[in-house]
Amino acid sequence: MDLQDQLKNLFPDHQITEEEKTEQGKEKGIWIQDDPIICKYEKRKGKATTILEGYNGATDDFKKLAKEIKTTLGVGGSFKNECIIIQGDYRNDIMTILKEKGFKVKRVGG
């Protein structure tokens, strides 16, 4: 028995309005933007890093995106100065993840 069934038992005469249906169907998504996210490759202290920048949405959404990318790929990284820094050269994998989410991505550097 899920929460909806329990609420129906408590309030049998309540009718769900259209607004409530649309709110239930909404996904808590990430801000989609017009300009592409720049995915570039750099070497820092002799080690390969992938840097994502150019996101113009909320910083909390960008942090969530960084965490999702890191857990999906199983790599380390950080969020600093409105950039996502991923350890290693994962440009192709990151670009496919972002394209599946509906982002435009531009590859820079090599």
Secondary structure, DSSP 8 states (H G I E B T S, - for coil): --HHHHHHHH-TT----HHHHHHHH--------SS-EEEEEEEETTEEEEEEE---S-HHHHHHHHHHHHHHHT--EEEETTEEEEES--HHHHHHHHHHTT--EEEE--
